[in-house]
């Protein structure tokens, strides 16, 4: 039973990111490709590709994850609390971002 719930949550998160990527003008299927999905996400949030390497560094990856989540939220018109929601409660906030009415407007 737990496995089915885990699969359902994973599908919900993937679908939300797929739609989010498409809203940002990137291919939705990119979420399915390991490492490339992070490079595309970094492009969406306006960070260089080499930040992927920072995500491989323990402890630093937590900070980078917070920055990326907040930047993603801001690029869709949301604030810091929504960004933290993306990070800690992905199964709720990612579908809201992907399937909601938020428009992609990159912030500098």
CNS distance restraints for C-alpha pairs under 8 A (distance, minus, plus):
assign (resid   1 and name CA) (resid   5 and name CA) 6.47 0.50 0.50
assign (resid   2 and name CA) (resid   6 and name CA) 6.12 0.50 0.50
assign (resid   3 and name CA) (resid   7 and name CA) 6.14 0.50 0.50
assign (resid   4 and name CA) (resid   8 and name CA) 6.14 0.50 0.50
assign (resid   5 and name CA) (resid   9 and name CA) 6.19 0.50 0.50
assign (resid   6 and name CA) (resid  10 and name CA) 6.13 0.50 0.50
assign (resid   7 and name CA) (resid  11 and name CA) 6.17 0.50 0.50
assign (resid   8 and name CA) (resid  12 and name CA) 6.24 0.50 0.50
assign (resid   9 and name CA) (resid  13 and name CA) 6.23 0.50 0.50
assign (resid   9 and name CA) (resid  91 and name CA) 6.14 0.50 0.50
assign (resid  10 and name CA) (resid  14 and name CA) 6.10 0.50 0.50
assign (resid  10 and name CA) (resid  91 and name CA) 7.76 0.50 0.50
assign (resid  11 and name CA) (resid  15 and name CA) 6.00 0.50 0.50
assign (resid  12 and name CA) (resid  16 and name CA) 6.15 0.50 0.50
assign (resid  12 and name CA) (resid  91 and name CA) 6.56 0.50 0.50
assign (resid  12 and name CA) (resid  95 and name CA) 6.77 0.50 0.50
assign (resid  13 and name CA) (resid  17 and name CA) 6.21 0.50 0.50
assign (resid  13 and name CA) (resid  90 and name CA) 6.66 0.50 0.50
assign (resid  13 and name CA) (resid  91 and name CA) 5.44 0.50 0.50
assign (resid  13 and name CA) (resid  94 and name CA) 6.10 0.50 0.50
assign (resid  13 and name CA) (resid  95 and name CA) 6.44 0.50 0.50
assign (resid  14 and name CA) (resid  18 and name CA) 5.99 0.50 0.50
assign (resid  14 and name CA) (resid  31 and name CA) 6.97 0.50 0.50
assign (resid  14 and name CA) (resid  32 and name CA) 7.87 0.50 0.50
assign (resid  15 and name CA) (resid  19 and name CA) 6.30 0.50 0.50
assign (resid  15 and name CA) (resid  95 and name CA) 7.19 0.50 0.50
assign (resid  15 and name CA) (resid  98 and name CA) 7.74 0.50 0.50
assign (resid  16 and name CA) (resid  20 and name CA) 6.14 0.50 0.50
assign (resid  16 and name CA) (resid  94 and name CA) 5.17 0.50 0.50
assign (resid  16 and name CA) (resid  95 and name CA) 4.13 0.50 0.50
assign (resid  16 and name CA) (resid  96 and name CA) 7.39 0.50 0.50
assign (resid  16 and name CA) (resid  97 and name CA) 6.93 0.50 0.50
assign (resid  16 and name CA) (resid  98 and name CA) 4.56 0.50 0.50
assign (resid  16 and name CA) (resid  99 and name CA) 6.55 0.50 0.50
assign (resid  17 and name CA) (resid  21 and name CA) 5.99 0.50 0.50
assign (resid  17 and name CA) (resid  28 and name CA) 7.47 0.50 0.50
assign (resid  17 and name CA) (resid  31 and name CA) 6.75 0.50 0.50
assign (resid  17 and name CA) (resid  94 and name CA) 6.32 0.50 0.50
assign (resid  17 and name CA) (resid  95 and name CA) 7.30 0.50 0.50
assign (resid  17 and name CA) (resid  98 and name CA) 6.13 0.50 0.50
assign (resid  18 and name CA) (resid  22 and name CA) 6.34 0.50 0.50
assign (resid  18 and name CA) (resid  27 and name CA) 7.81 0.50 0.50
assign (resid  18 and name CA) (resid  28 and name CA) 4.23 0.50 0.50
assign (resid  18 and name CA) (resid  29 and name CA) 6.49 0.50 0.50
assign (resid  18 and name CA) (resid  30 and name CA) 7.71 0.50 0.50
assign (resid  18 and name CA) (resid  31 and name CA) 6.19 0.50 0.50
assign (resid  18 and name CA) (resid  98 and name CA) 7.29 0.50 0.50
assign (resid  19 and name CA) (resid  23 and name CA) 6.14 0.50 0.50
assign (resid  19 and name CA) (resid  28 and name CA) 6.31 0.50 0.50
assign (resid  19 and name CA) (resid  98 and name CA) 4.67 0.50 0.50
assign (resid  19 and name CA) (resid  99 and name CA) 6.58 0.50 0.50
assign (resid  20 and name CA) (resid  24 and name CA) 6.36 0.50 0.50
assign (resid  20 and name CA) (resid  28 and name CA) 7.64 0.50 0.50
assign (resid  20 and name CA) (resid  94 and name CA) 7.95 0.50 0.50
assign (resid  20 and name CA) (resid  97 and name CA) 6.44 0.50 0.50
assign (resid  20 and name CA) (resid  98 and name CA) 4.30 0.50 0.50
assign (resid  20 and name CA) (resid  99 and name CA) 7.70 0.50 0.50
assign (resid  21 and name CA) (resid  25 and name CA) 6.45 0.50 0.50
assign (resid  21 and name CA) (resid  26 and name CA) 5.11 0.50 0.50
assign (resid  21 and name CA) (resid  27 and name CA) 6.23 0.50 0.50
assign (resid  21 and name CA) (resid  28 and name CA) 5.21 0.50 0.50
assign (resid  21 and name CA) (resid  30 and name CA) 7.98 0.50 0.50
assign (resid  21 and name CA) (resid  31 and name CA) 7.88 0.50 0.50
assign (resid  21 and name CA) (resid  41 and name CA) 7.70 0.50 0.50
assign (resid  21 and name CA) (resid  44 and name CA) 7.77 0.50 0.50
assign (resid  21 and name CA) (resid  98 and name CA) 7.99 0.50 0.50
assign (resid  22 and name CA) (resid  26 and name CA) 5.15 0.50 0.50
assign (resid  22 and name CA) (resid  27 and name CA) 5.70 0.50 0.50
assign (resid  22 and name CA) (resid  28 and name CA) 5.22 0.50 0.50
assign (resid  23 and name CA) (resid  98 and name CA) 7.55 0.50 0.50
assign (resid  23 and name CA) (resid 103 and name CA) 6.96 0.50 0.50
assign (resid  23 and name CA) (resid 104 and name CA) 6.24 0.50 0.50
assign (resid  24 and name CA) (resid  44 and name CA) 6.52 0.50 0.50
assign (resid  24 and name CA) (resid 104 and name CA) 5.51 0.50 0.50
assign (resid  26 and name CA) (resid  30 and name CA) 7.85 0.50 0.50
assign (resid  26 and name CA) (resid  40 and name CA) 7.33 0.50 0.50
assign (resid  29 and name CA) (resid  33 and name CA) 7.51 0.50 0.50
assign (resid  30 and name CA) (resid  36 and name CA) 6.60 0.50 0.50
assign (resid  30 and name CA) (resid  37 and name CA) 5.18 0.50 0.50
assign (resid  30 and name CA) (resid  40 and name CA) 7.20 0.50 0.50
assign (resid  31 and name CA) (resid  36 and name CA) 7.69 0.50 0.50
assign (resid  31 and name CA) (resid  37 and name CA) 4.68 0.50 0.50
assign (resid  31 and name CA) (resid  38 and name CA) 7.99 0.50 0.50
assign (resid  32 and name CA) (resid  37 and name CA) 6.82 0.50 0.50
assign (resid  33 and name CA) (resid  37 and name CA) 5.67 0.50 0.50
assign (resid  34 and name CA) (resid  38 and name CA) 7.56 0.50 0.50
assign (resid  35 and name CA) (resid  39 and name CA) 6.46 0.50 0.50
assign (resid  35 and name CA) (resid  52 and name CA) 7.88 0.50 0.50
assign (resid  36 and name CA) (resid  40 and name CA) 6.19 0.50 0.50
assign (resid  37 and name CA) (resid  41 and name CA) 6.13 0.50 0.50
assign (resid  38 and name CA) (resid  42 and name CA) 6.03 0.50 0.50
assign (resid  38 and name CA) (resid  52 and name CA) 6.80 0.50 0.50
assign (resid  39 and name CA) (resid  43 and name CA) 6.25 0.50 0.50
assign (resid  39 and name CA) (resid  49 and name CA) 5.53 0.50 0.50
assign (resid  39 and name CA) (resid  52 and name CA) 6.82 0.50 0.50
assign (resid  40 and name CA) (resid  44 and name CA) 6.26 0.50 0.50
assign (resid  41 and name CA) (resid  45 and name CA) 6.32 0.50 0.50
assign (resid  42 and name CA) (resid  46 and name CA) 5.99 0.50 0.50
assign (resid  42 and name CA) (resid  47 and name CA) 5.04 0.50 0.50
assign (resid  42 and name CA) (resid  48 and name CA) 6.47 0.50 0.50
assign (resid  42 and name CA) (resid  49 and name CA) 6.35 0.50 0.50
assign (resid  42 and name CA) (resid  51 and name CA) 7.54 0.50 0.50
assign (resid  42 and name CA) (resid  52 and name CA) 7.98 0.50 0.50
assign (resid  42 and name CA) (resid  68 and name CA) 7.41 0.50 0.50
assign (resid  43 and name CA) (resid  47 and name CA) 5.88 0.50 0.50
assign (resid  43 and name CA) (resid  48 and name CA) 6.85 0.50 0.50
assign (resid  43 and name CA) (resid  49 and name CA) 7.26 0.50 0.50
assign (resid  44 and name CA) (resid  72 and name CA) 7.35 0.50 0.50
assign (resid  44 and name CA) (resid 106 and name CA) 7.73 0.50 0.50
assign (resid  45 and name CA) (resid  68 and name CA) 6.66 0.50 0.50
assign (resid  45 and name CA) (resid  71 and name CA) 5.65 0.50 0.50
assign (resid  45 and name CA) (resid  72 and name CA) 5.42 0.50 0.50
assign (resid  45 and name CA) (resid  75 and name CA) 6.85 0.50 0.50
assign (resid  45 and name CA) (resid 106 and name CA) 7.22 0.50 0.50
assign (resid  46 and name CA) (resid 106 and name CA) 7.59 0.50 0.50
assign (resid  46 and name CA) (resid 108 and name CA) 7.78 0.50 0.50
assign (resid  47 and name CA) (resid  51 and name CA) 7.04 0.50 0.50
assign (resid  50 and name CA) (resid  54 and name CA) 7.19 0.50 0.50
assign (resid  51 and name CA) (resid  55 and name CA) 6.53 0.50 0.50
assign (resid  51 and name CA) (resid  64 and name CA) 7.98 0.50 0.50
assign (resid  52 and name CA) (resid  56 and name CA) 6.99 0.50 0.50
assign (resid  53 and name CA) (resid  57 and name CA) 7.21 0.50 0.50
assign (resid  54 and name CA) (resid  60 and name CA) 6.70 0.50 0.50
assign (resid  54 and name CA) (resid  61 and name CA) 6.13 0.50 0.50
assign (resid  54 and name CA) (resid  64 and name CA) 7.21 0.50 0.50
assign (resid  55 and name CA) (resid  60 and name CA) 6.88 0.50 0.50
assign (resid  55 and name CA) (resid  61 and name CA) 4.24 0.50 0.50
assign (resid  55 and name CA) (resid  62 and name CA) 7.77 0.50 0.50
assign (resid  55 and name CA) (resid  64 and name CA) 6.55 0.50 0.50
assign (resid  55 and name CA) (resid  65 and name CA) 7.47 0.50 0.50
assign (resid  56 and name CA) (resid  61 and name CA) 6.32 0.50 0.50
assign (resid  57 and name CA) (resid  61 and name CA) 5.65 0.50 0.50
assign (resid  58 and name CA) (resid  62 and name CA) 7.60 0.50 0.50
assign (resid  59 and name CA) (resid  63 and name CA) 7.06 0.50 0.50
assign (resid  60 and name CA) (resid  64 and name CA) 6.21 0.50 0.50
assign (resid  61 and name CA) (resid  65 and name CA) 5.89 0.50 0.50
assign (resid  62 and name CA) (resid  66 and name CA) 6.31 0.50 0.50
assign (resid  63 and name CA) (resid  67 and name CA) 6.31 0.50 0.50
assign (resid  64 and name CA) (resid  68 and name CA) 6.09 0.50 0.50
assign (resid  65 and name CA) (resid  69 and name CA) 6.12 0.50 0.50
assign (resid  65 and name CA) (resid  87 and name CA) 7.40 0.50 0.50
assign (resid  66 and name CA) (resid  70 and name CA) 6.15 0.50 0.50
assign (resid  66 and name CA) (resid  83 and name CA) 7.63 0.50 0.50
assign (resid  66 and name CA) (resid  84 and name CA) 6.93 0.50 0.50
assign (resid  66 and name CA) (resid  87 and name CA) 6.82 0.50 0.50
assign (resid  67 and name CA) (resid  71 and name CA) 6.03 0.50 0.50
assign (resid  68 and name CA) (resid  72 and name CA) 6.04 0.50 0.50
assign (resid  69 and name CA) (resid  73 and name CA) 6.26 0.50 0.50
assign (resid  69 and name CA) (resid  83 and name CA) 4.86 0.50 0.50
assign (resid  69 and name CA) (resid  84 and name CA) 6.61 0.50 0.50
assign (resid  69 and name CA) (resid  86 and name CA) 6.10 0.50 0.50
assign (resid  69 and name CA) (resid  87 and name CA) 5.97 0.50 0.50
assign (resid  70 and name CA) (resid  74 and name CA) 6.18 0.50 0.50
assign (resid  70 and name CA) (resid  79 and name CA) 7.15 0.50 0.50
assign (resid  70 and name CA) (resid  80 and name CA) 5.47 0.50 0.50
assign (resid  70 and name CA) (resid  82 and name CA) 7.42 0.50 0.50
assign (resid  70 and name CA) (resid  83 and name CA) 4.04 0.50 0.50
assign (resid  70 and name CA) (resid  84 and name CA) 6.54 0.50 0.50
assign (resid  71 and name CA) (resid  75 and name CA) 6.11 0.50 0.50
assign (resid  71 and name CA) (resid  83 and name CA) 7.27 0.50 0.50
assign (resid  72 and name CA) (resid  76 and name CA) 6.59 0.50 0.50
assign (resid  72 and name CA) (resid  83 and name CA) 6.90 0.50 0.50
assign (resid  73 and name CA) (resid  77 and name CA) 6.41 0.50 0.50
assign (resid  73 and name CA) (resid  78 and name CA) 4.91 0.50 0.50
assign (resid  73 and name CA) (resid  79 and name CA) 6.10 0.50 0.50
assign (resid  73 and name CA) (resid  80 and name CA) 7.15 0.50 0.50
assign (resid  73 and name CA) (resid  82 and name CA) 6.20 0.50 0.50
assign (resid  73 and name CA) (resid  83 and name CA) 4.91 0.50 0.50
assign (resid  73 and name CA) (resid  86 and name CA) 7.77 0.50 0.50
assign (resid  74 and name CA) (resid  78 and name CA) 4.92 0.50 0.50
assign (resid  74 and name CA) (resid  79 and name CA) 5.60 0.50 0.50
assign (resid  74 and name CA) (resid  80 and name CA) 7.46 0.50 0.50
assign (resid  74 and name CA) (resid  83 and name CA) 7.59 0.50 0.50
assign (resid  74 and name CA) (resid 106 and name CA) 7.76 0.50 0.50
assign (resid  74 and name CA) (resid 107 and name CA) 6.90 0.50 0.50
assign (resid  75 and name CA) (resid 104 and name CA) 5.81 0.50 0.50
assign (resid  75 and name CA) (resid 105 and name CA) 5.17 0.50 0.50
assign (resid  75 and name CA) (resid 106 and name CA) 4.55 0.50 0.50
assign (resid  75 and name CA) (resid 107 and name CA) 5.54 0.50 0.50
assign (resid  76 and name CA) (resid  97 and name CA) 7.73 0.50 0.50
assign (resid  76 and name CA) (resid 102 and name CA) 5.68 0.50 0.50
assign (resid  76 and name CA) (resid 103 and name CA) 5.52 0.50 0.50
assign (resid  76 and name CA) (resid 104 and name CA) 4.74 0.50 0.50
assign (resid  76 and name CA) (resid 105 and name CA) 5.84 0.50 0.50
assign (resid  76 and name CA) (resid 106 and name CA) 7.38 0.50 0.50
assign (resid  77 and name CA) (resid 102 and name CA) 6.80 0.50 0.50
assign (resid  77 and name CA) (resid 103 and name CA) 7.30 0.50 0.50
assign (resid  77 and name CA) (resid 104 and name CA) 7.57 0.50 0.50
assign (resid  77 and name CA) (resid 105 and name CA) 7.15 0.50 0.50
assign (resid  78 and name CA) (resid  82 and name CA) 6.09 0.50 0.50
assign (resid  78 and name CA) (resid  83 and name CA) 7.44 0.50 0.50
assign (resid  79 and name CA) (resid  83 and name CA) 6.44 0.50 0.50
assign (resid  80 and name CA) (resid  84 and name CA) 6.24 0.50 0.50
assign (resid  81 and name CA) (resid  85 and name CA) 6.20 0.50 0.50
assign (resid  82 and name CA) (resid  86 and name CA) 6.22 0.50 0.50
assign (resid  82 and name CA) (resid  93 and name CA) 7.32 0.50 0.50
assign (resid  83 and name CA) (resid  87 and name CA) 6.50 0.50 0.50
assign (resid  84 and name CA) (resid  88 and name CA) 6.10 0.50 0.50
assign (resid  84 and name CA) (resid  89 and name CA) 7.93 0.50 0.50
assign (resid  85 and name CA) (resid  89 and name CA) 5.05 0.50 0.50
assign (resid  85 and name CA) (resid  90 and name CA) 6.58 0.50 0.50
assign (resid  85 and name CA) (resid  92 and name CA) 7.89 0.50 0.50
assign (resid  85 and name CA) (resid  93 and name CA) 5.93 0.50 0.50
assign (resid  86 and name CA) (resid  90 and name CA) 4.75 0.50 0.50
assign (resid  86 and name CA) (resid  92 and name CA) 7.80 0.50 0.50
assign (resid  86 and name CA) (resid  93 and name CA) 5.14 0.50 0.50
assign (resid  86 and name CA) (resid  94 and name CA) 5.95 0.50 0.50
assign (resid  89 and name CA) (resid  93 and name CA) 6.27 0.50 0.50
assign (resid  90 and name CA) (resid  94 and name CA) 5.27 0.50 0.50
assign (resid  90 and name CA) (resid  95 and name CA) 7.98 0.50 0.50
assign (resid  91 and name CA) (resid  95 and name CA) 6.89 0.50 0.50
assign (resid  92 and name CA) (resid  96 and name CA) 6.66 0.50 0.50
assign (resid  93 and name CA) (resid  97 and name CA) 6.19 0.50 0.50
assign (resid  94 and name CA) (resid  98 and name CA) 6.08 0.50 0.50
assign (resid  95 and name CA) (resid  99 and name CA) 5.59 0.50 0.50
assign (resid  95 and name CA) (resid 100 and name CA) 7.43 0.50 0.50
assign (resid  96 and name CA) (resid 100 and name CA) 5.05 0.50 0.50
assign (resid  97 and name CA) (resid 101 and name CA) 7.76 0.50 0.50
assign (resid  97 and name CA) (resid 102 and name CA) 6.53 0.50 0.50
assign (resid  98 and name CA) (resid 102 and name CA) 7.96 0.50 0.50
